Amino acid sequence: MTLVSLAEYARRVGKTRAAVTQWKKAGRLVLQGDKVDVEASDARLRRYRRNGLPEINEDAKSVKRGRPSVKKAGTLNSEPVCLTCAEIMERLADLDWTQEFGWSASSLEERARLAAECIGWEAVRSPVVDDGHWGGFQLRIPAYIASHGLTVDAVPAGHGFELDAWDVLKACRAELEPLDDDDEMTVRLDLLPLLAHPFSEYDNQ
């Protein structure tokens, strides 16, 4: 029996925090206390998940997410920095309701696009067409696409291009929520304020 943290299991199967958290809530993971039983969870996912077990990255459990690019956290430049998720969420809590945003369609689109860049994702927008695209955003993980191509696992949200700017901001911020006490994430601090509330002109404290 191999026991790993939820964050380590997410890295192992190349899935987002949101996806693995949903698996946990849905009972798709086998837990021993607060640890994931790797073999049992793999077997359960292989049996019950529509697309089977995701491709496994055996090296992921020994590598902290985003570890190679650690820079001084106080410097607000465009270089990604690696911080604990707890620290990132503290920074966001301090930023919430202190920022002013434009609410025009073009401003919201630009904010959604840059907010995705903040966490290393890409927000792709599609016009309304009669092929299943609803004229909204799709979130993609470029690093995963570079390794595995544009597969279903490379799209954490918006498979039908149905996301609006609020959905993009919510999904990106949710990805920063810590799964474990020492969980880390690479972000661009210059773009982090874009993930602060309010998410729209109707978003109230």
Backbone bond lengths (Angstrom), bond angles and torsions (degrees), N, CA, C in turn:
res aa  C-N    CA-C-N  psi(-1)  N-CA   C-N-CA  omega(-1)  CA-C   N-CA-C  phi
1 M - - - 1.462 - - 1.523 109.47 -
2 T 1.318 116.41 125.54 1.466 122.44 177.83 1.521 108.53 -107.51
3 L 1.322 116.94 123.68 1.460 121.81 -179.72 1.526 109.37 -111.07
4 V 1.331 116.16 129.46 1.467 121.27 178.19 1.521 108.62 -135.05
5 S 1.316 115.71 165.41 1.462 120.16 176.61 1.525 109.60 -72.95
6 L 1.309 116.02 163.41 1.465 120.89 178.18 1.527 110.67 -60.73
7 A 1.330 116.20 -39.47 1.465 120.00 179.21 1.517 111.07 -64.83
8 E 1.325 117.04 -41.86 1.458 120.50 178.69 1.525 111.11 -64.43
9 Y 1.320 116.47 -38.43 1.461 118.94 179.11 1.529 110.62 -67.16
10 A 1.338 116.42 -38.91 1.465 120.19 177.42 1.522 110.65 -60.55
11 R 1.336 117.06 -44.04 1.461 120.15 178.40 1.527 110.38 -65.34
12 R 1.309 116.53 -38.08 1.473 121.12 -177.61 1.518 112.08 -61.40
13 V 1.343 116.46 -40.15 1.467 119.93 -177.94 1.532 112.06 -98.19
14 G 1.339 116.92 5.19 1.457 120.59 175.77 1.511 114.20 65.12
15 K 1.329 116.58 34.23 1.467 120.53 -178.37 1.526 109.99 -113.24
16 T 1.308 115.04 161.58 1.457 120.65 -179.82 1.524 110.62 -77.42
17 R 1.331 114.64 164.11 1.461 119.72 175.46 1.529 110.52 -58.83
18 A 1.323 115.40 -43.35 1.468 119.18 -178.04 1.519 111.15 -60.03
19 A 1.334 117.14 -41.95 1.464 120.80 -178.67 1.523 111.24 -65.08
20 V 1.325 116.12 -46.49 1.464 119.48 -177.33 1.523 110.84 -69.08
21 T 1.319 117.00 -34.99 1.462 119.81 175.62 1.521 110.83 -62.88
22 Q 1.328 117.04 -40.11 1.461 120.81 176.67 1.521 111.33 -64.99
23 W 1.317 116.67 -39.15 1.477 119.70 176.30 1.520 110.23 -60.35
24 K 1.318 115.63 -41.89 1.470 119.99 179.78 1.520 110.22 -62.50
25 K 1.337 116.96 -47.58 1.464 120.88 -179.40 1.521 111.72 -63.19
26 A 1.341 116.15 -33.97 1.463 120.72 -177.76 1.524 112.71 -83.54
27 G 1.322 117.07 -1.46 1.456 120.22 178.71 1.514 114.33 78.17
28 R 1.339 117.04 20.32 1.468 119.76 -179.37 1.519 112.81 -84.23
29 L 1.339 116.28 -12.33 1.456 120.42 177.80 1.518 109.95 -105.89
30 V 1.328 115.35 145.80 1.459 121.16 175.66 1.522 107.11 -98.86
31 L 1.322 116.16 118.72 1.460 121.58 -175.70 1.519 111.43 -109.12
32 Q 1.311 114.34 145.71 1.460 122.92 169.91 1.517 106.02 -120.86
33 G 1.325 115.94 95.68 1.459 119.59 -171.55 1.512 108.45 70.10
34 D 1.346 117.12 -124.45 1.461 120.07 178.20 1.523 111.62 -101.66
35 K 1.333 117.06 11.90 1.459 122.20 179.62 1.522 110.97 -105.76
36 V 1.336 115.50 152.56 1.464 121.77 178.87 1.522 109.17 -94.53
37 D 1.333 116.18 128.19 1.455 122.04 173.12 1.532 106.27 -79.01
38 V 1.323 116.85 107.28 1.462 121.88 -171.29 1.515 112.14 -61.65
39 E 1.326 117.12 -53.19 1.461 120.05 -175.09 1.524 111.78 -63.53
40 A 1.327 116.66 -44.36 1.466 120.15 -179.02 1.525 111.23 -67.62
41 S 1.339 116.98 -39.09 1.456 120.21 179.37 1.524 110.94 -68.55
42 D 1.334 116.72 -40.67 1.468 119.93 176.20 1.524 110.41 -57.78
43 A 1.332 115.96 -45.41 1.457 120.10 -178.43 1.527 111.36 -63.88
44 R 1.330 116.19 -40.10 1.470 119.78 -179.43 1.529 110.54 -67.51
45 L 1.322 117.24 -42.64 1.460 120.17 178.79 1.531 110.84 -65.60
46 R 1.327 115.69 -40.61 1.463 119.83 179.59 1.523 110.90 -60.47
47 R 1.311 115.49 -33.59 1.465 119.85 -176.38 1.523 113.01 -85.48
48 Y 1.340 117.00 -39.56 1.463 119.00 -169.30 1.530 114.83 -108.17
49 R 1.338 118.44 -18.91 1.462 119.56 -179.59 1.521 109.64 -78.37
50 R 1.324 116.33 136.06 1.468 121.33 -175.82 1.520 111.92 -54.13
51 N 1.327 117.01 -43.19 1.464 121.04 -178.18 1.522 112.86 -96.05
52 G 1.331 116.18 12.88 1.457 119.59 178.98 1.511 112.54 72.99
53 L 1.306 115.68 -164.62 1.464 121.16 -179.33 1.528 109.45 -76.85
54 P 1.352 117.80 128.95 1.471 119.57 177.62 1.523 110.79 -61.59
55 E 1.320 115.46 162.83 1.457 120.26 177.49 1.524 109.70 -61.66
56 I 1.325 115.78 133.04 1.461 120.92 -174.51 1.522 111.18 -91.25
57 N 1.321 115.40 136.42 1.457 122.27 173.04 1.525 107.13 -109.50
58 E 1.323 116.03 95.69 1.469 120.22 -174.78 1.517 113.19 -66.34
59 D 1.335 117.66 -21.22 1.460 120.21 -179.55 1.513 112.56 -82.83
60 A 1.341 117.43 -13.12 1.465 120.38 -171.37 1.514 112.44 -64.96
61 K 1.340 118.15 -32.96 1.456 119.03 -173.85 1.516 113.60 -68.21
62 S 1.326 117.17 -17.77 1.459 119.30 -179.62 1.526 113.17 -102.32
63 V 1.333 116.56 4.35 1.465 120.82 -177.25 1.519 109.97 -123.82
64 K 1.310 116.61 125.84 1.452 120.77 175.91 1.515 109.65 -70.56
65 R 1.304 117.01 138.91 1.452 121.54 -178.50 1.516 110.12 -62.65
66 G 1.327 115.89 122.04 1.449 120.08 177.07 1.518 114.43 77.11
67 R 1.329 119.50 10.58 1.455 122.13 -174.98 1.530 114.68 -58.58
68 P 1.347 120.88 -34.11 1.457 118.68 -172.78 1.527 115.70 -62.70
69 S 1.311 119.26 -23.01 1.465 120.09 -170.73 1.517 111.84 -117.40
70 V 1.321 117.58 69.55 1.461 121.63 179.52 1.515 109.25 -96.51
71 K 1.319 115.86 119.29 1.454 120.82 177.99 1.521 108.82 -123.88
72 K 1.304 116.02 169.65 1.457 120.51 -179.32 1.520 109.89 -59.68
73 A 1.345 115.50 122.34 1.462 120.28 -172.57 1.516 113.29 -66.45
74 G 1.325 117.72 -21.47 1.448 119.36 -177.02 1.523 113.75 -81.12
75 T 1.318 117.07 -6.23 1.460 120.68 -176.65 1.519 110.10 -92.70
76 L 1.332 116.04 118.07 1.460 120.32 -178.85 1.521 109.68 -92.37
77 N 1.316 117.16 76.05 1.452 119.92 173.23 1.526 107.98 -117.37
78 S 1.300 115.86 -173.64 1.456 119.20 -174.78 1.518 113.15 -86.70
79 E 1.321 117.67 1.00 1.458 120.27 179.10 1.533 110.33 -78.13
80 P 1.321 118.72 133.92 1.468 120.61 177.93 1.532 111.52 -62.93
81 V 1.318 115.43 145.27 1.462 121.22 175.24 1.518 108.91 -124.94
82 C 1.313 115.56 151.13 1.451 121.25 179.04 1.525 109.19 -102.82
83 L 1.330 116.32 119.72 1.454 122.58 -179.63 1.527 108.43 -132.55
84 T 1.328 115.75 161.77 1.456 117.61 172.23 1.523 108.19 -69.55
85 C 1.306 115.35 149.31 1.469 119.55 179.14 1.527 110.68 -62.38
86 A 1.323 116.37 -34.27 1.461 119.52 178.64 1.529 110.75 -61.32
87 E 1.337 116.38 -42.00 1.465 119.69 179.17 1.529 111.00 -67.16
88 I 1.319 116.53 -39.57 1.471 119.76 178.51 1.518 110.45 -62.00
89 M 1.329 116.63 -43.69 1.463 119.74 -179.66 1.523 111.40 -66.49
90 E 1.318 117.87 -33.06 1.463 121.04 175.26 1.526 110.10 -64.40
91 R 1.319 116.56 -41.99 1.462 120.60 178.43 1.516 110.42 -63.33
92 L 1.338 116.62 -42.00 1.455 120.10 179.22 1.530 111.33 -65.08
93 A 1.327 116.37 -38.91 1.469 119.64 178.51 1.529 110.45 -61.03
94 D 1.341 116.19 -36.66 1.464 119.47 177.95 1.533 111.88 -71.14
95 L 1.337 116.18 -28.02 1.462 120.80 -178.57 1.531 112.77 -84.76
96 D 1.336 116.70 -24.46 1.458 120.54 -176.44 1.521 111.55 -53.74
97 W 1.348 115.02 132.58 1.458 124.13 174.01 1.530 113.23 67.09
98 T 1.333 117.65 12.64 1.462 120.32 178.09 1.528 111.76 -108.57
99 Q 1.338 117.10 -8.18 1.463 121.78 -175.44 1.533 110.70 -99.94
100 E 1.305 115.18 151.91 1.460 120.73 174.21 1.523 108.77 -112.08
101 F 1.337 116.04 130.76 1.455 121.36 -177.45 1.521 110.05 -126.08
102 G 1.324 115.54 153.61 1.453 120.49 171.89 1.514 109.66 -85.09
103 W 1.328 116.86 147.16 1.465 120.59 -175.48 1.528 113.03 -112.72
104 S 1.316 117.80 11.92 1.459 119.46 175.21 1.523 109.13 -69.73
105 A 1.326 116.30 160.76 1.464 120.71 -179.20 1.526 111.40 -58.57
106 S 1.327 116.65 -40.91 1.468 119.70 -179.40 1.528 111.28 -68.93
107 S 1.335 117.11 -37.00 1.469 120.51 178.43 1.519 111.04 -66.18
108 L 1.332 116.82 -42.54 1.451 121.14 179.60 1.529 111.20 -65.49
109 E 1.327 116.16 -39.58 1.460 120.02 179.38 1.523 110.91 -64.35
110 E 1.323 116.46 -43.76 1.461 120.63 179.38 1.525 110.96 -66.09
111 R 1.319 116.89 -39.89 1.466 119.91 179.03 1.523 110.53 -63.41
112 A 1.327 117.98 -44.16 1.460 121.52 179.41 1.526 110.51 -61.28
113 R 1.311 116.80 -43.54 1.465 120.83 -178.65 1.535 111.05 -63.14
114 L 1.330 116.87 -45.70 1.459 120.61 -178.61 1.528 112.11 -72.99
115 A 1.326 117.12 -33.01 1.465 120.20 177.66 1.521 110.54 -63.04
116 A 1.322 116.83 -38.21 1.467 119.94 176.55 1.524 110.51 -65.48
117 E 1.325 116.98 -40.59 1.465 120.66 177.26 1.517 111.30 -60.18
118 C 1.326 116.86 -31.70 1.466 121.35 -178.84 1.516 111.56 -54.17
119 I 1.347 117.80 -36.99 1.466 120.90 -177.44 1.534 112.66 -107.48
120 G 1.322 115.93 13.08 1.459 119.28 177.27 1.511 114.49 84.67
121 W 1.327 118.01 16.05 1.458 122.62 176.59 1.518 109.57 -103.21
122 E 1.320 115.28 177.52 1.461 121.90 177.22 1.521 109.15 -131.35
123 A 1.322 116.88 129.97 1.462 122.13 175.51 1.523 108.07 -100.72
124 V 1.318 116.19 110.63 1.463 122.42 -177.26 1.518 108.02 -104.67
125 R 1.321 116.41 131.15 1.458 120.46 -178.18 1.523 110.73 -106.30
126 S 1.334 115.72 142.69 1.459 121.34 178.70 1.520 109.57 -124.48
127 P 1.325 117.43 141.95 1.472 119.59 172.77 1.525 109.78 -73.12
128 V 1.310 116.76 167.65 1.456 121.49 177.90 1.523 108.66 -72.60
129 V 1.326 116.87 120.39 1.455 122.19 175.79 1.523 108.31 -139.89
130 D 1.306 116.89 162.86 1.457 120.80 -175.08 1.528 112.44 -89.17
131 D 1.314 116.78 48.46 1.469 118.74 177.80 1.526 111.17 -134.25
132 G 1.322 115.83 28.08 1.460 119.26 179.87 1.507 113.77 96.62
133 H 1.327 118.38 -4.60 1.460 121.36 176.80 1.519 108.86 -89.39
134 W 1.338 115.53 129.01 1.461 120.35 -175.05 1.526 112.67 -99.43
135 G 1.320 116.28 10.52 1.454 118.64 175.49 1.502 114.11 80.44
136 G 1.335 117.64 31.24 1.456 121.71 179.35 1.510 111.53 -130.76
137 F 1.343 114.83 -154.18 1.458 121.42 -176.73 1.524 112.04 -96.59
138 Q 1.320 113.25 153.88 1.461 122.05 166.32 1.522 106.91 -125.74
139 L 1.327 117.12 137.03 1.460 121.32 176.81 1.522 109.67 -96.48
140 R 1.327 115.09 133.17 1.458 120.60 -179.95 1.526 109.88 -128.91
141 I 1.336 115.98 155.20 1.456 122.09 178.38 1.526 107.79 -109.94
142 P 1.338 118.08 97.17 1.469 120.77 -175.11 1.522 114.21 -55.63
143 A 1.335 118.25 -37.97 1.462 120.31 -178.75 1.526 111.09 -63.02
144 Y 1.334 116.05 -37.43 1.464 119.89 179.11 1.528 109.84 -71.62
145 I 1.323 116.97 -40.09 1.464 121.06 179.43 1.523 110.38 -62.52
146 A 1.329 117.33 -38.86 1.459 120.95 -179.66 1.522 111.32 -62.00
147 S 1.341 116.49 -32.54 1.468 120.37 -177.88 1.520 113.26 -90.72
148 H 1.339 116.77 -35.59 1.465 120.03 -170.32 1.524 114.65 -124.37
149 G 1.324 117.95 -4.77 1.454 120.41 -176.93 1.518 111.20 87.64
150 L 1.315 115.59 176.35 1.466 121.01 -177.49 1.526 109.07 -82.64
151 T 1.330 115.14 80.58 1.459 121.78 178.90 1.521 109.08 -102.09
152 V 1.325 116.06 174.52 1.460 120.32 -179.44 1.529 111.31 -60.61
153 D 1.329 117.32 -32.47 1.462 120.28 -179.02 1.526 112.45 -73.52
154 A 1.326 117.16 -13.20 1.461 120.69 178.09 1.515 111.93 -86.07
155 V 1.331 117.31 -3.92 1.461 122.41 -177.47 1.531 108.25 -117.29
156 P 1.337 118.10 96.66 1.459 120.12 -178.02 1.523 114.11 -71.65
157 A 1.333 117.74 -20.71 1.465 120.17 -179.31 1.523 109.51 -163.88
158 G 1.337 115.38 150.19 1.454 120.49 174.87 1.509 114.54 83.03
159 H 1.330 117.48 40.71 1.464 119.74 -179.13 1.527 112.07 -58.89
160 G 1.334 117.07 -29.99 1.460 121.04 178.22 1.522 113.28 -99.52
161 F 1.341 116.51 18.11 1.468 121.67 -177.77 1.533 110.25 53.71
162 E 1.344 115.62 42.85 1.459 119.89 -175.33 1.528 113.29 -104.07
163 L 1.323 118.65 2.92 1.459 120.57 -176.00 1.530 111.28 -79.96
164 D 1.340 116.03 139.34 1.457 118.91 168.99 1.528 108.15 -97.78
165 A 1.325 117.35 -179.99 1.462 120.88 -175.93 1.532 111.13 -59.38
166 W 1.336 117.09 -41.05 1.461 121.01 177.89 1.528 110.47 -57.08
167 D 1.331 117.41 -45.27 1.468 121.47 -179.78 1.523 111.39 -61.21
168 V 1.332 115.83 -41.03 1.461 120.06 179.72 1.521 110.31 -62.93
169 L 1.324 116.95 -47.81 1.460 120.74 -179.63 1.524 111.06 -61.83
170 K 1.331 115.93 -42.92 1.457 120.30 -179.47 1.522 111.36 -63.53
171 A 1.333 117.50 -43.92 1.460 121.59 -179.22 1.522 111.61 -66.11
172 C 1.327 116.47 -41.75 1.465 120.09 -179.93 1.524 111.49 -66.96
173 R 1.322 116.52 -41.09 1.467 119.06 178.80 1.527 110.65 -67.79
174 A 1.326 117.07 -37.85 1.468 120.09 178.90 1.527 111.19 -61.91
175 E 1.329 116.80 -31.57 1.459 120.40 179.41 1.524 112.02 -66.94
176 L 1.323 117.40 -18.72 1.465 121.79 179.38 1.524 113.13 -88.14
177 E 1.325 117.00 -9.39 1.462 120.31 178.99 1.527 109.42 -64.41
178 P 1.331 118.25 131.21 1.474 119.62 -178.75 1.526 112.26 -69.60
179 L 1.327 115.41 137.96 1.456 120.86 171.88 1.523 110.49 -90.52
180 D 1.328 115.69 -31.11 1.465 122.58 -179.93 1.524 108.54 -136.31
181 D 1.325 116.47 164.27 1.460 120.62 -175.85 1.523 112.83 -58.86
182 D 1.348 117.27 -37.39 1.465 119.68 -176.00 1.523 112.33 -104.04
183 D 1.315 117.63 16.41 1.451 120.77 -179.25 1.521 110.23 -63.87
184 E 1.320 116.51 140.69 1.454 122.04 -176.08 1.521 110.83 -124.51
185 M 1.323 114.92 160.46 1.461 121.33 179.91 1.512 108.08 -149.47
186 T 1.315 116.62 147.18 1.448 121.70 175.51 1.524 109.02 -97.71
187 V 1.329 116.20 126.80 1.469 121.20 -178.24 1.521 109.31 -137.29
188 R 1.315 114.76 162.56 1.465 120.95 169.92 1.517 107.61 -98.75
189 L 1.310 116.47 114.11 1.460 120.59 -176.19 1.523 112.49 -66.28
190 D 1.345 117.09 -27.27 1.462 118.68 179.47 1.531 111.25 -68.72
191 L 1.350 116.98 -22.89 1.458 121.20 -179.61 1.529 112.78 -101.36
192 L 1.333 117.52 -8.51 1.458 120.64 -176.14 1.529 113.39 -57.13
193 P 1.349 120.00 -37.82 1.474 118.71 179.38 1.522 114.14 -57.71
194 L 1.328 117.97 -21.63 1.462 120.67 179.66 1.528 111.93 -68.09
195 L 1.329 116.32 -18.18 1.457 120.91 179.27 1.524 112.49 -96.19
196 A 1.320 116.09 9.68 1.467 120.38 177.12 1.528 109.80 -88.01
197 H 1.321 115.88 152.05 1.467 120.42 172.92 1.530 109.10 -70.91
198 P 1.342 117.97 146.55 1.461 128.46 11.28 1.529 112.83 -85.63
199 F 1.350 115.35 148.28 1.455 121.20 177.39 1.518 111.75 -87.22
200 S 1.317 116.96 -17.63 1.472 121.92 176.44 1.518 107.59 -156.35
201 E 1.318 116.71 172.94 1.457 120.28 179.17 1.516 111.82 -68.25
202 Y 1.338 117.57 -11.64 1.458 121.59 179.37 1.527 111.93 -103.61
203 D 1.314 116.17 4.39 1.465 121.54 179.15 1.519 107.72 -85.16
204 N 1.332 116.37 111.75 1.468 120.83 -176.22 1.515 111.13 -113.16
205 Q 1.334 116.08 153.73 1.461 121.33 178.42 1.524 111.00 -65.88
